[in-house]
Amino acid sequence: MNQSSNTSQKQRIVIVGGGTAGWLSAAIIAAKHNVSFGECGLDITLVESSDIPTVGVGEGTWPTMRNTLKDIGLSEKEVFRRCSAAFKQGGKFVNWVKAEGDSYYHPFTVPLGYGRVEMAPYVGDVSNFANATNFQQHVCERNMAPRTLSEQEYSSAQSNYAYHLDAGAFADMLRDFSKSQLGVRHMVATVESVAASTNNHIDNITLNNGMVLEADLFIDCSGFRSLLLGETLGESVVSTDDVLFNNSALALHVPYEDDFEIKPYTQATAQEAGWIWDIGLSSRRGVGHVYSTDFTTDERAEEILRQYVGDENGDLKARTIRFNSGYKKQIWKGNCVAVGLSAGFVEPLEATALMLIEISARYIAEQMPLPRMAMPIVSQRFNKQMQYRWQRIIDFLKLHYIFNQRNEPYWVANREESSIPDSLKEDLEIWKYRGPQIADFSAAIELFPAASYQYVLYGMGFSPDFTLQSHFYKDRELADKVIKQNQLITQQKLSSLPNHRDYIEQWLAS
């Protein structure tokens, strides 16, 4: 039978697939348009199968998630309760330069003086850049929360933060909220067939319960399978395997020991042929080994992972995830747009997966309802923006690898010039004499600001030759004030912020 026509005056959106991609997209679009109040011209239906598991490994987010959750209408405290959430104030990279003993931070708070004075020429050793211009790594090292109990939810004076979340619980929470509060229709069924025209237009999908669903826009959230955009419309993938070598991951859920500390940052520890993520939730740790099967075996990768988590966790079962690094050439094709893994995937080094879901869903929400004649224009603009974003993500992730000094074949290969994108080579050629600057980035659609590049580059020991523009650097007095001010702020933060675990327990109990 055909879908009821009582919503025929509205534009229909059908989302195929649940998980975080599907339900976050549904929530963002529905909240933007007040779908539950019937005040808009949209009808949103999400179809998901009960027997197709979600990947659900992404537990780290980007600070954009704060406004996303707030705009959806979710209570931050309830997110912490439902999703075993914890604060994330940045990333710590261990042994990425040498095989042992080095580390640097990529904090979420921009450097003090950012936009007023270029601090790198004044800090002496640029590897000390984050320490001289930012308090957040000191807060992270002491396992502190980003705010005090007197501050309101979703706010934090001077401290930028994101979250660590249980991915499965997060998707469940979004589902429940979208259905009960946002007016999203939910169908538990499996797509048996997809009917598409020769002009890249999906006419309808047929479900295993006999229903046939038509839509003005289909959103493909079917994961790596990419049922609509990939299998049905045949959209090709732009492979990035020659730049980012990792293609496998092993994931564990690791219980805490008594009196555990919750790390308020994601730790990425380099290994001989990959790296290990260590994410602190309030109830457990998420630990996984991302690696390349071109440089190691699955058995060796699991051995390294189990050495990392210790013998006391030897009975934990590791989950294996295979992936091809890359993204769809056209992510919006005809009346179908892919969001999440169906659009593309690269290793989870900087929590880009959930950020791209947010960006994609927000763009869709801002464009709908959309006249059919305008859809080719909107999709073309979307594709142009997303291609740029994917290229910048790939450049930024590769940046973490190219200045390593390790001797293992995997790390040597990552230094090979042939593996570095031309766009990144061009940036590095400029940054050799002045470092990354705000003007280097298109702020409107940029994912990572100049500050992120500064933290990673300088943390890896990249030292520009500032002498060519030495006549520009006449702000020594201001720079010294910034450094002293940062020292003062650091002292204030360390004396006033609560322990991360204590904060979460007391906040949720209030």
C-alpha positions in Angstrom: 0.0 0.0 0.0 1.1 3.6 -0.5 1.8 6.0 2.3 -1.2 7.9 3.5 -1.8 11.2 1.6 -2.9 13.3 4.6 0.5 15.0 4.5 0.5 15.5 0.7 0.6 19.3 1.1 3.9 19.0 2.9 7.2 18.1 1.6 8.2 14.7 2.7 11.6 13.7 4.0 12.4 10.0 4.4 15.5 9.1 6.3 16.8 5.6 5.6 18.8 4.3 8.6 18.9 5.1 12.2 21.9 5.2 14.5 23.5 8.5 15.3 23.5 9.8 11.7 19.8 9.1 11.1 18.5 10.3 14.5 20.7 13.3 14.8 19.7 14.4 11.3 16.1 13.9 12.1 16.3 15.9 15.3 18.2 18.8 13.8 15.8 19.2 10.9 12.6 18.6 13.0 13.7 21.1 15.7 14.6 23.7 13.2 11.1 23.6 11.6 9.0 22.9 14.7 7.6 19.8 13.0 5.9 18.7 16.2 3.7 21.8 16.1 2.6 21.3 12.5 3.7 24.8 11.7 6.0 24.0 8.8 5.8 22.4 5.4 7.8 19.3 6.3 6.9 15.7 7.2 9.8 13.6 8.5 9.8 9.8 8.5 12.8 7.7 9.6 12.9 4.0 8.6 15.4 1.7 10.3 15.7 -2.1 10.4 15.7 -4.0 13.7 18.2 -6.5 12.4 20.9 -4.3 11.0 23.4 -3.2 13.7 24.9 0.3 13.7 28.7 0.8 13.7 28.5 3.2 16.7 32.2 3.6 17.5 32.3 7.4 17.4 32.2 8.5 21.0 34.1 11.8 20.7 32.5 15.0 19.6 33.5 18.5 18.5 32.4 21.7 20.4 29.8 22.4 17.8 27.8 19.6 19.5 27.0 21.9 22.4 24.9 24.3 20.3 23.4 21.4 18.4 22.1 19.7 21.5 20.9 23.0 22.9 19.1 23.9 19.6 17.4 20.5 19.5 16.1 21.2 23.0 17.9 18.5 25.0 18.9 19.1 28.6 22.7 18.8 28.9 22.2 17.1 32.3 19.9 14.5 30.7 22.5 13.9 28.0 25.0 13.1 30.7 22.6 10.8 32.5 21.4 8.9 29.4 24.7 8.7 27.5 27.3 8.2 30.3 28.7 11.4 29.0 31.8 13.3 30.1 33.5 16.5 29.1 36.0 16.7 26.3 38.3 19.7 26.3 40.7 18.6 23.5 43.0 15.9 22.4 46.3 14.7 23.7 48.8 13.1 21.3 51.3 10.8 22.8 54.5 9.5 21.0 53.5 11.0 17.6 56.9 12.6 17.1 59.2 10.0 18.6 58.5 6.5 19.7 58.6 7.3 23.4 58.3 10.2 25.8 56.7 13.1 23.8 53.2 14.5 23.9 51.3 17.6 22.9 47.8 18.9 23.2 45.2 20.2 20.8 42.9 22.1 23.2 39.5 23.3 22.1 40.0 26.8 23.6 41.8 29.2 21.2 45.1 30.7 22.2 45.0 33.8 24.4 45.5 36.9 22.2 44.0 35.0 19.2 43.1 37.5 16.5 45.0 40.3 18.3 48.6 39.2 18.2 50.5 36.4 16.4 52.0 34.7 19.5 54.3 32.0 17.9 57.2 34.4 17.2 57.3 35.4 20.8 57.2 32.1 22.7 60.8 31.0 22.0 60.5 27.3 21.4 57.3 26.9 19.4 56.7 23.5 20.8 55.8 25.4 24.0 53.1 27.4 22.1 50.1 25.8 23.7 51.6 25.9 27.2 52.4 29.6 26.8 49.1 30.7 25.3 46.5 28.3 26.7 45.5 27.1 30.2 43.4 24.1 29.1 46.2 21.5 28.8 47.0 22.1 32.5 43.3 21.7 33.4 43.3 18.4 31.4 46.5 17.1 33.0 44.8 17.5 36.4 41.6 15.9 35.2 39.5 18.9 35.9 36.0 19.9 34.6 35.7 22.9 32.3 33.4 24.8 34.6 32.2 25.1 38.2 28.8 23.9 39.6 27.6 27.5 39.8 27.7 27.9 36.0 24.6 27.0 33.9 24.5 24.0 31.6 25.9 24.5 28.1 28.1 27.4 29.4 31.6 27.7 30.5 33.6 30.9 31.1 36.6 30.9 28.7 36.7 27.0 28.4 35.5 25.5 25.1 34.4 21.9 25.4 32.7 19.0 23.7 31.6 15.6 24.9 32.5 11.9 25.2 29.3 9.9 24.7 28.2 6.3 24.5 27.2 6.2 20.9 24.5 3.6 21.2 22.8 5.4 24.1 23.1 8.7 22.3 21.3 7.3 19.3 18.6 5.9 21.5 18.1 9.2 23.3 17.9 11.1 20.0 15.3 8.6 18.8 13.1 8.9 21.9 13.3 12.7 21.9 12.7 13.0 18.2 9.6 10.8 18.4 8.1 12.2 21.6 9.0 15.9 21.3 9.9 16.7 17.7 7.2 15.0 15.7 9.4 12.5 13.7 7.6 9.5 12.5 9.4 6.2 13.1 9.1 3.0 11.1 10.8 -0.2 12.1 11.2 -2.0 8.8 13.8 -3.2 6.2 14.1 -1.6 2.8 13.5 -4.4 0.3 13.9 -2.4 -3.0 14.5 1.1 -4.3 12.9 2.5 -7.4 14.9 5.1 -9.2 14.5 7.0 -12.5 17.3 7.4 -15.0 17.7 11.1 -14.0 19.1 10.2 -10.6 15.7 10.6 -8.9 14.6 8.1 -6.3 10.9 7.5 -6.9 10.1 5.4 -3.8 11.3 2.7 -1.5 9.5 -0.6 -0.7 9.6 -2.0 2.8 9.4 -5.6 4.0 6.0 -4.8 5.5 4.6 -4.0 2.0 4.6 -0.2 2.4 5.8 2.0 -0.4 7.2 5.4 0.7 7.6 8.3 -1.6 9.5 11.5 -0.7 10.6 14.8 -2.0 14.0 14.2 -0.3 15.6 10.9 0.7 18.4 11.1 3.3 20.7 8.1 3.1 21.9 7.2 6.6 22.4 3.5 5.8 26.1 3.4 6.9 29.0 1.9 4.9 26.5 0.2 2.7 25.2 3.5 1.3 22.0 1.8 0.0 20.6 4.8 -1.8 23.5 7.0 -2.9 26.0 4.2 -3.5 24.1 1.0 -4.4 21.1 2.6 -6.1 22.4 5.8 -7.7 25.9 4.4 -8.2 27.8 7.4 -6.9 31.5 6.7 -6.8 33.9 7.1 -3.9 37.0 9.4 -3.9 39.5 7.2 -2.2 42.0 8.7 0.2 43.9 5.4 1.0 47.0 6.9 -0.6 47.0 9.7 2.0 45.5 8.1 5.2 46.7 4.5 5.4 44.6 3.1 8.2 41.8 0.8 7.2 40.9 -1.2 10.3 40.1 -0.7 14.0 39.7 -2.9 17.1 37.4 -1.5 19.8 37.0 -2.4 23.5 34.7 -1.2 26.3 37.0 -1.1 29.3 35.6 -0.9 32.8 37.0 1.6 35.3 38.9 0.5 38.4 37.9 1.9 41.8 38.4 5.6 42.4 38.9 6.1 38.7 39.8 9.5 37.2 37.8 10.5 34.1 40.1 12.1 31.5 38.5 15.3 30.2 40.3 14.8 26.8 40.7 12.1 24.1 44.1 10.5 24.2 45.6 9.3 21.0 48.8 7.2 21.5 50.9 6.3 18.5 51.8 2.7 17.9 54.1 0.9 15.4 51.5 0.8 12.6 48.6 3.1 13.9 47.4 4.6 17.1 45.2 3.9 20.1 42.3 6.0 21.1 41.4 6.3 24.8 38.1 8.0 25.6 36.8 8.5 29.1 33.1 8.2 29.7 31.5 8.6 33.1 30.8 4.8 33.3 33.7 3.2 31.3 36.5 3.9 28.8 36.2 3.4 25.1 39.6 2.1 23.8 40.5 1.2 20.3 43.4 0.5 18.0 43.3 2.1 14.5 45.8 0.6 12.2 46.8 -0.3 8.6 46.7 -3.9 7.5 49.4 -3.0 4.9 51.9 -2.6 7.8 50.7 -5.0 10.4 48.5 -8.0 11.0 45.2 -8.2 12.9 46.8 -10.5 15.4 49.7 -8.0 16.1 47.2 -5.1 16.3 45.1 -6.9 18.9 48.3 -7.9 20.9 49.3 -4.2 21.1 45.8 -3.1 22.1 45.7 -5.7 24.9 49.1 -4.7 26.1 47.7 -1.1 26.4 44.6 -2.0 28.4 46.5 -4.5 30.7 46.1 -8.1 31.7 43.2 -7.3 34.0 41.1 -6.7 31.0 42.2 -9.7 29.1 38.7 -11.3 28.9 37.2 -8.3 27.1 36.1 -9.1 23.5 37.4 -6.8 20.8 35.1 -5.7 18.0 36.7 -5.5 14.5 35.8 -2.7 12.1 36.9 -2.5 8.5 36.7 0.7 6.5 37.9 2.3 3.3 39.1 5.8 3.7 37.3 8.2 1.3 34.1 10.1 0.5 31.5 10.2 -2.2 32.2 12.5 -5.1 28.7 13.9 -5.1 27.1 13.6 -1.7 23.8 15.1 -2.8 22.6 13.6 -6.0 19.1 14.2 -7.4 16.7 14.0 -4.5 19.0 11.9 -2.4 21.6 13.2 0.1 23.9 11.0 2.2 24.7 11.8 5.8 27.2 9.9 8.0 29.1 6.8 6.9 27.1 6.6 3.7 28.7 9.9 2.6 32.3 9.0 3.6 34.6 8.0 6.4 38.2 8.6 7.5 39.9 7.5 10.7 38.4 9.0 13.9 41.5 11.1 14.8 39.8 14.5 15.4 36.1 13.5 15.9 35.1 14.6 12.4 32.3 12.0 11.8 29.7 13.5 14.1 30.7 17.1 13.2 30.0 16.3 9.5 26.6 14.9 10.4 25.8 18.1 12.3 26.9 20.3 9.4 25.1 18.2 6.7 21.8 18.1 8.7 21.9 21.8 9.5 22.4 22.6 5.8 19.5 20.4 4.8 17.3 22.0 7.6 18.1 25.5 6.3 17.2 24.6 2.7 13.9 22.7 3.2 11.2 23.0 2.1 12.7 23.2 -1.3 11.1 23.7 -4.7 12.1 20.8 -7.0 13.4 23.2 -9.6 15.8 24.7 -7.0 17.1 21.3 -5.8 19.9 21.0 -8.5 21.3 24.4 -7.5 21.2 23.7 -3.7 22.7 20.2 -4.2 25.5 21.7 -6.4 26.4 24.2 -3.7 26.2 21.6 -1.0 28.5 19.3 -2.9 31.0 22.1 -3.5 31.1 22.9 0.2 31.4 19.3 1.3 34.1 18.5 -1.1 36.1 21.4 0.3 35.4 20.2 3.8 36.5 16.7 3.1 39.7 17.9 1.5 40.4 20.1 4.6 39.7 17.2 6.9 42.1 15.0 5.0 44.8 17.7 5.0 44.4 18.3 8.7 44.5 14.6 9.7 47.6 14.1 7.5 49.2 17.0 9.2 49.4 14.8 12.4 51.6 12.3 10.6 54.1 14.1 8.4 56.5 15.5 11.0 57.0 12.3 12.9 60.6 11.1 13.5 59.7 7.4 14.1 61.6 4.6 12.3 58.8 2.0 11.7 57.8 1.5 8.1 54.3 2.8 8.7 55.6 6.1 10.0 58.4 6.4 7.4 55.7 5.9 4.7 53.6 8.7 6.2 56.5 11.1 5.7 56.8 10.3 2.0 56.1 13.3 -0.1 53.9 11.3 -2.5 51.4 10.7 0.4 51.0 14.4 1.1 48.1 16.2 -0.7 49.2 19.1 -2.9 46.9 21.5 -1.0 48.7 20.7 2.2 52.1 21.0 0.5 51.1 24.5 -0.6 50.0 25.5 2.9 53.2 24.2 4.4 55.3 26.1 1.9 53.7 29.3 3.2 53.8 28.3 6.8 57.6 27.7 6.7 58.1 31.4 7.1 55.2 32.7 9.1 53.0 29.8 10.5 49.2 29.4 10.1 47.2 32.6 10.3 43.5 33.3 10.5 43.4 34.7 7.0 44.5 31.4 5.6 41.1 29.9 6.2 37.6 30.4 4.8 35.9 31.0 8.1 32.3 30.5 6.9 32.8 26.8 5.9 36.0 25.9 7.7 36.0 23.0 10.1 39.3 23.6 11.9 40.4 27.1 12.6 44.0 28.4 12.3 44.4 27.7 16.1 44.0 24.0 15.5 46.7 24.0 12.9 48.9 26.0 15.2 48.5 23.6 18.1 49.3 20.5 15.9 52.1 22.0 13.9 53.9 23.6 16.8 53.2 20.6 19.0 54.9 18.4 16.5 57.9 20.7 16.6 57.4 22.5 13.3 59.3 25.8 13.6 58.7 28.5 11.0 61.6 30.9 10.1 60.1 34.1 11.3 63.1 36.2 10.3 61.7 37.0 6.8 58.9 38.9 8.3 60.7 40.0 11.5 59.8 43.6 10.8 56.1 42.7 11.4 56.8 41.4 14.9 56.8 44.5 17.0 54.3 43.4 19.6 56.7 42.0 22.2 55.2 44.1 25.0 51.7 42.9 24.2 52.8 39.3 23.7 54.5 39.3 27.1 51.3 40.6 28.7 49.4 37.8 27.0 51.8 35.2 28.3 51.6 36.6 31.9 47.8 36.8 31.6 47.7 33.2 30.6 49.8 32.2 33.6 47.4 34.1 35.8 44.3 32.5 34.2 45.9 29.1 34.5 46.5 29.6 38.3 42.9 30.8 38.7 41.5 27.8 36.8 43.7 25.3 38.7 42.5 26.7 42.0 38.8 27.0 41.2 37.8 24.2 38.9 36.5 20.9 40.4 37.7 17.4 39.7 36.1 16.1 36.5 34.5 13.0 38.1 33.5 14.9 41.3 31.8 17.5 39.1 29.7 15.0 37.1 28.6 13.1 40.2 27.6 16.2 42.2 26.0 17.8 39.2 23.9 14.8 38.3 22.9 14.4 42.0 21.6 18.0 42.2 
